[in-house]
Amino acid sequence: MRSSRFSNVAEAREMARRRLPRVVFDYIDGAADDEHTMHANLAAFDDVVFRPSMGMGNGRPDLRTSVLGISLDLPVICAPCGFVSIMHPDGAMAVARAAAAAGTVSVLSTVAGTPPEDVAHVAPGRMWFQLYAPPPIRENAEKLVTRVEGLGIGVLVVTVDTAELGNRERDRRNGVTLPLALRGASSLSLAAQILARPGWTARAISHMLATGKGGPAIPKMVASPFTWEDIGWLRGLWSGKLLVKGILTREDAIRAIGNGADGVVVSNHAGRQLEGAPASLHALVEVVDRVGRETEVLMDGGVCRGTHVLKALAVGAKAVMIGRPYLWGLAASGEPGVARILEVLGSEMLRDLILLGCPGVSLLDRSYIARREMPGL
């Protein structure tokens, strides 16, 4: 088993870069067009500074929170991500187990590459399902919803920002087409990349021999153009909790709630869809100010540090979702790598809450933060 003892998310990213074929690493790491929105997500956290309260002692802070009535030991959720099985053969199974062990939840994407039946039993009550449905929308959605509801999954996450797929130029430069099957060398470049990463290749071959399945193939990814009428229809079909993901404006947050959502996820799809969309943290302010009193608001986009989590919670998020960080951890060392990412973020939050003088994440509010530019002047 490879070491998972990276000390922060950046080290996990570097470890993943060294261990993955470039085409796979760029799929995780890349974003749309010139990738400005992806970088803006991270930079937005620098726009916020803390207002610490001194003399509060150093007792162990409380990281516990709840989302949609589900208790979490950590306010960090593993976001839905496509094609997880090409990062590591254990794929979504490893993510679900690591998240459950940390006392939080993971969200399985329709296009993760692992059937929900295989994942649900390893993390009972700790796995949510994210719905993609290409046209015909309602026919495909109903089949999936019925299927996952029968597994006892209690939260459905519907992503509304994929009416068209974003222009992910790294993937285009690498010759990625979807569905992507890495069963063999489709080009000299791909062959060279695979041969240069013997650890990844050996894991893929070992998995293939052990399971009797083909290599790490990923399902077809197509646009999933949900309308607000479709969300209302899903609300009538789904008996559990419903989250709408991909919200960036107060108007869409209101529409989501009006069509039956139990909560919203402020997200720009990690910068992978519309280039020029607002940074998630900036959009969070607008959404929380409008609907934060009446519904639960989560956020994803750019979260790579414990301080990022604390700033998002201080703005008003109930919890955050992470994508790239746990994928880098998974690629670096499988399930222990995902567990290590969650451990690192938890440790950073514990330390930073003490330094901030806040006894628990549930007590964070905007009194603990300010804008960077000469606050108060």
C-alpha positions as CSV (number, residue, x, y, z in Angstrom):
1,M,0.0,0.0,0.0
2,R,1.4,3.3,-1.0
3,S,1.9,6.0,1.7
4,S,-0.9,8.5,2.2
5,R,1.1,10.7,4.6
6,F,0.9,13.9,2.7
7,S,0.6,16.8,5.0
8,N,-1.8,19.0,3.0
9,V,-4.0,19.0,-0.1
10,A,-1.2,20.5,-2.3
11,E,1.1,17.6,-1.5
12,A,-1.7,15.2,-2.4
13,R,-2.1,16.9,-5.7
14,E,1.6,16.6,-6.4
15,M,1.6,13.0,-5.5
16,A,-1.4,12.4,-7.8
17,R,0.4,14.2,-10.6
18,R,3.3,11.9,-10.3
19,R,1.2,8.7,-10.2
20,L,-1.4,9.3,-12.8
21,P,-1.2,9.3,-16.6
22,R,-1.3,13.0,-17.7
23,V,-4.7,12.4,-19.4
24,V,-6.2,11.3,-16.1
25,F,-4.5,13.9,-14.0
26,D,-5.6,16.7,-16.4
27,Y,-9.2,15.4,-16.3
28,I,-9.2,16.0,-12.5
29,D,-7.1,19.1,-12.5
30,G,-8.5,21.0,-15.5
31,A,-11.4,23.3,-16.0
32,A,-13.2,25.3,-18.8
33,D,-11.6,27.6,-21.3
34,D,-8.7,29.6,-19.7
35,E,-9.5,28.2,-16.2
36,H,-10.0,31.7,-14.7
37,T,-13.2,30.6,-12.8
38,M,-11.4,27.7,-11.3
39,H,-8.6,29.9,-10.0
40,A,-11.1,32.5,-8.9
41,N,-12.7,30.0,-6.6
42,L,-9.5,29.6,-4.7
43,A,-8.6,33.3,-4.8
44,A,-11.9,34.3,-3.4
45,F,-10.9,32.9,0.0
46,D,-8.1,35.4,0.1
47,D,-10.7,38.2,-0.2
48,V,-11.8,37.3,3.3
49,V,-9.8,37.7,6.5
50,F,-10.6,36.5,10.0
51,R,-11.5,38.6,13.1
52,P,-10.1,36.4,15.9
53,S,-11.3,36.6,19.5
54,M,-8.4,36.2,21.9
55,G,-8.2,34.8,25.5
56,M,-10.6,32.0,24.8
57,G,-8.3,29.1,25.8
58,N,-7.4,26.1,23.8
59,G,-10.1,23.5,24.5
60,R,-10.9,21.1,21.7
61,P,-13.4,22.7,19.3
62,D,-16.5,20.9,18.1
63,L,-16.6,20.1,14.3
64,R,-20.0,18.5,14.4
65,T,-22.9,19.9,12.3
66,S,-26.0,18.6,10.6
67,V,-27.3,18.8,7.1
68,L,-30.8,17.9,6.1
69,G,-31.2,16.4,9.6
70,I,-28.2,14.1,9.1
71,S,-25.5,14.5,11.8
72,L,-22.0,15.0,10.5
73,D,-18.8,14.7,12.5
74,L,-17.1,16.9,9.9
75,P,-18.7,19.8,7.9
76,V,-17.0,18.5,4.7
77,I,-18.9,16.3,2.2
78,C,-17.3,14.4,-0.7
79,A,-18.9,15.9,-3.8
80,P,-20.2,14.0,-6.7
81,C,-17.5,13.5,-9.3
82,G,-17.6,11.7,-12.6
83,F,-15.4,8.8,-13.7
84,V,-13.9,8.2,-10.2
85,S,-13.0,4.6,-11.2
86,I,-10.2,5.8,-13.5
87,M,-8.4,7.5,-10.6
88,H,-8.1,4.3,-8.7
89,P,-9.7,0.8,-9.2
90,D,-11.5,1.1,-5.8
91,G,-13.1,4.3,-7.0
92,A,-16.4,5.3,-5.4
93,M,-16.3,2.4,-3.0
94,A,-13.1,3.8,-1.4
95,V,-14.6,7.3,-1.2
96,A,-17.8,6.1,0.4
97,R,-15.9,4.0,3.0
98,A,-13.5,6.8,3.9
99,A,-16.3,9.4,4.2
100,A,-18.4,7.1,6.4
101,A,-15.4,6.3,8.6
102,A,-14.8,10.0,9.1
103,G,-18.5,10.5,10.1
104,T,-19.5,12.4,7.0
105,V,-21.1,11.5,3.6
106,S,-20.2,11.1,0.0
107,V,-22.3,11.8,-3.0
108,L,-22.2,9.2,-5.8
109,S,-22.4,10.6,-9.3
110,T,-24.5,8.9,-11.9
111,V,-21.3,8.8,-14.0
112,A,-18.9,7.8,-11.3
113,G,-18.2,4.4,-13.0
114,T,-19.6,2.3,-10.1
115,P,-23.2,1.2,-9.8
116,P,-25.1,2.6,-6.8
117,E,-25.9,-1.0,-5.7
118,D,-22.2,-1.7,-5.2
119,V,-21.7,1.4,-3.1
120,A,-24.8,1.8,-1.0
121,H,-24.1,-1.3,1.2
122,V,-20.6,-0.2,2.2
123,A,-21.8,3.2,3.6
124,P,-25.4,2.7,4.7
125,G,-27.0,6.1,5.5
126,R,-23.8,7.8,4.5
127,M,-24.2,7.9,0.7
128,W,-26.2,10.3,-1.3
129,F,-26.9,10.1,-5.0
130,Q,-26.4,12.8,-7.7
131,L,-28.6,12.6,-10.7
132,Y,-27.7,13.1,-14.3
133,A,-30.3,12.3,-16.9
134,P,-29.8,12.9,-20.7
135,P,-32.9,13.3,-22.9
136,P,-35.5,12.0,-22.6
137,I,-35.0,13.5,-19.2
138,R,-38.0,12.2,-17.3
139,E,-37.8,8.7,-18.7
140,N,-34.1,8.3,-17.8
141,A,-34.5,10.1,-14.5
142,E,-37.5,8.0,-13.3
143,K,-35.6,4.8,-13.9
144,L,-32.6,6.0,-11.8
145,V,-34.7,7.6,-9.0
146,T,-36.7,4.4,-8.6
147,R,-33.5,2.4,-8.6
148,V,-31.6,4.4,-5.9
149,E,-34.7,4.9,-3.7
150,G,-35.0,1.2,-3.5
151,L,-31.5,1.1,-2.0
152,G,-32.4,3.2,1.0
153,I,-30.6,6.3,-0.2
154,G,-32.2,9.3,1.5
155,V,-30.8,12.3,-0.4
156,L,-31.0,13.1,-4.1
157,V,-28.7,15.8,-5.5
158,V,-29.8,17.2,-8.8
159,T,-27.2,19.2,-10.8
160,V,-28.7,22.0,-12.9
161,D,-25.6,23.5,-14.5
162,T,-25.0,20.9,-17.2
163,A,-27.4,21.9,-19.9
164,E,-24.3,21.8,-22.1
165,L,-20.9,20.5,-21.3
166,G,-18.1,23.0,-20.6
167,N,-15.2,23.6,-22.9
168,R,-12.5,21.7,-21.1
169,E,-9.5,22.4,-23.2
170,R,-7.0,20.2,-21.4
171,D,-9.1,17.2,-22.2
172,R,-9.4,18.3,-25.8
173,R,-5.6,18.7,-26.1
174,N,-5.2,15.2,-24.6
175,G,-7.5,13.8,-27.2
176,V,-10.1,12.8,-24.7
177,T,-13.4,11.7,-26.1
178,L,-16.4,10.4,-24.1
179,P,-16.9,7.7,-23.3
180,L,-13.2,7.3,-22.5
181,A,-12.0,3.7,-22.4
182,L,-8.4,3.2,-21.2
183,R,-8.3,-0.4,-22.1
184,G,-5.5,0.0,-24.5
185,A,-3.3,2.5,-26.3
186,S,-5.5,4.4,-28.7
187,S,-2.5,6.5,-29.6
188,L,1.3,6.6,-29.1
189,S,0.9,9.5,-26.7
190,L,-1.6,7.6,-24.5
191,A,0.6,4.5,-24.6
192,A,3.6,6.5,-23.5
193,Q,1.6,8.0,-20.6
194,I,0.4,4.7,-19.4
195,L,3.8,3.1,-19.7
196,A,5.3,6.0,-17.7
197,R,2.9,5.3,-14.8
198,P,3.5,1.6,-14.0
199,G,1.8,1.8,-10.6
200,W,-1.4,3.0,-12.1
201,T,-1.2,0.5,-14.9
202,A,-0.5,-2.4,-12.5
203,R,-3.5,-1.5,-10.3
204,A,-5.7,-1.3,-13.4
205,I,-4.6,-4.7,-14.7
206,S,-4.8,-6.3,-11.2
207,H,-8.3,-5.0,-10.8
208,M,-9.3,-6.3,-14.3
209,L,-7.9,-9.8,-13.5
210,A,-9.5,-9.9,-10.0
211,T,-12.9,-8.8,-11.1
212,G,-13.0,-10.4,-14.6
213,K,-14.1,-7.0,-15.9
214,G,-12.4,-4.8,-18.5
215,G,-10.1,-2.0,-17.8
216,P,-11.1,1.2,-16.1
217,A,-13.7,2.4,-18.5
218,I,-15.9,5.4,-17.8
219,P,-19.6,5.8,-18.9
220,K,-20.7,8.2,-21.5
221,M,-21.0,11.8,-20.2
222,V,-23.6,13.9,-21.9
223,A,-25.5,17.1,-21.2
224,S,-28.3,16.8,-18.6
225,P,-30.5,19.8,-19.2
226,F,-32.9,19.8,-16.3
227,T,-35.5,22.6,-16.2
228,W,-37.3,24.0,-13.2
229,E,-40.4,22.1,-14.3
230,D,-38.3,18.9,-14.2
231,I,-37.2,19.7,-10.6
232,G,-40.8,20.1,-9.5
233,W,-41.6,16.8,-11.2
234,L,-38.7,15.1,-9.4
235,R,-40.0,16.5,-6.1
236,G,-43.2,14.7,-6.6
237,L,-41.4,11.5,-7.6
238,W,-38.7,11.5,-4.8
239,S,-39.8,10.9,-1.2
240,G,-36.5,11.7,0.4
241,K,-34.6,15.0,0.7
242,L,-33.8,16.9,-2.4
243,L,-30.8,19.2,-3.0
244,V,-30.3,21.3,-6.1
245,K,-26.7,21.8,-7.0
246,G,-25.3,24.5,-9.3
247,I,-26.9,27.6,-7.8
248,L,-25.1,30.9,-8.3
249,T,-27.8,33.6,-7.9
250,R,-30.5,34.5,-5.5
251,E,-33.1,34.2,-8.2
252,D,-32.2,30.5,-8.9
253,A,-32.1,29.7,-5.2
254,I,-35.7,31.0,-4.9
255,R,-36.7,28.9,-8.0
256,A,-35.1,25.8,-6.4
257,I,-37.0,26.2,-3.2
258,G,-40.2,27.1,-5.0
259,N,-40.0,23.7,-6.9
260,G,-39.5,21.7,-3.7
261,A,-35.8,21.7,-2.9
262,D,-34.9,21.0,0.7
263,G,-31.6,22.8,0.2
264,V,-29.2,24.2,-2.4
265,V,-25.6,23.8,-3.2
266,V,-23.8,27.0,-4.4
267,S,-21.5,25.8,-7.1
268,N,-19.9,26.7,-10.4
269,H,-19.0,23.1,-11.1
270,A,-15.4,23.7,-9.9
271,G,-14.9,26.1,-12.9
272,R,-15.6,23.2,-15.4
273,Q,-18.7,24.6,-17.0
274,L,-19.2,28.4,-17.6
275,E,-16.0,30.3,-17.7
276,G,-16.6,33.7,-16.2
277,A,-19.1,32.5,-13.6
278,P,-18.7,34.0,-10.1
279,A,-16.5,32.4,-7.6
280,S,-18.5,30.1,-5.4
281,L,-17.7,31.9,-2.2
282,H,-18.8,35.3,-3.7
283,A,-22.0,33.7,-4.9
284,L,-22.6,32.2,-1.5
285,V,-23.0,35.6,0.1
286,E,-25.8,36.5,-2.2
287,V,-27.6,33.2,-1.9
288,V,-27.3,33.0,1.9
289,D,-28.5,36.6,2.3
290,R,-31.7,35.7,0.3
291,V,-32.6,32.2,1.4
292,G,-30.3,31.3,4.3
293,R,-33.1,31.7,6.9
294,E,-35.5,29.4,5.1
295,T,-33.4,26.6,3.7
296,E,-30.0,25.0,4.1
297,V,-27.2,26.2,1.9
298,L,-24.0,24.3,1.0
299,M,-21.1,25.4,-1.1
300,D,-18.4,23.8,-3.2
301,G,-15.6,25.3,-5.3
302,G,-11.9,25.8,-4.4
303,V,-12.0,24.4,-0.9
304,C,-8.5,23.1,-0.2
305,R,-7.8,24.2,3.4
306,G,-9.4,24.1,6.8
307,T,-9.5,27.9,6.8
308,H,-11.5,27.8,3.5
309,V,-14.1,25.6,5.2
310,L,-14.3,28.0,8.2
311,K,-14.7,31.0,6.0
312,A,-17.5,29.4,4.0
313,L,-19.3,28.4,7.2
314,A,-18.8,31.9,8.6
315,V,-20.5,33.3,5.5
316,G,-23.5,31.0,6.1
317,A,-22.9,27.6,4.5
318,K,-24.0,24.6,6.6
319,A,-21.2,22.5,5.1
320,V,-18.9,22.4,2.1
321,M,-18.3,19.9,-0.6
322,I,-14.9,19.0,-1.9
323,G,-14.0,17.3,-5.2
324,R,-10.5,17.6,-6.5
325,P,-8.9,17.2,-3.0
326,Y,-10.3,13.8,-2.4
327,L,-9.7,12.7,-6.0
328,W,-6.0,13.6,-5.6
329,G,-6.0,11.7,-2.3
330,L,-7.7,8.7,-4.0
331,A,-5.2,8.8,-6.9
332,A,-2.3,9.1,-4.5
333,S,-3.1,6.0,-2.4
334,G,-6.7,4.8,-2.7
335,E,-9.0,4.7,0.3
336,P,-6.2,5.7,2.8
337,G,-5.6,8.8,0.6
338,V,-9.2,9.9,0.8
339,A,-9.2,9.3,4.6
340,R,-6.0,11.3,4.9
341,I,-7.6,14.3,3.0
342,L,-10.5,14.4,5.4
343,E,-8.1,14.0,8.4
344,V,-5.9,16.9,7.2
345,L,-8.9,19.2,6.8
346,G,-10.3,18.2,10.2
347,S,-6.9,18.8,11.9
348,E,-6.6,22.2,10.2
349,M,-10.1,23.2,11.3
350,L,-9.4,22.2,14.9
351,R,-6.3,24.2,15.1
352,D,-7.7,27.2,13.3
353,L,-10.8,27.3,15.4
354,I,-8.7,27.5,18.5
355,L,-6.7,30.3,17.0
356,L,-9.9,32.0,15.9
357,G,-11.3,31.7,19.4
358,C,-14.4,29.9,18.3
359,P,-15.5,26.8,20.2
360,G,-17.3,25.1,17.3
361,V,-18.3,25.3,13.7
362,S,-21.9,25.7,14.5
363,L,-21.1,29.0,16.2
364,L,-19.3,30.6,13.2
365,D,-21.0,33.7,11.7
366,R,-19.9,36.8,10.0
367,S,-18.6,38.4,13.2
368,Y,-15.6,36.2,12.7
369,I,-14.7,37.5,9.2
370,A,-14.2,40.8,7.3
371,R,-13.2,41.9,3.8
372,R,-9.5,42.1,3.2
373,E,-9.3,45.7,2.1
374,M,-8.7,47.7,5.3
375,P,-11.8,46.4,7.1
376,G,-13.6,49.1,9.1
377,L,-12.0,52.0,7.3
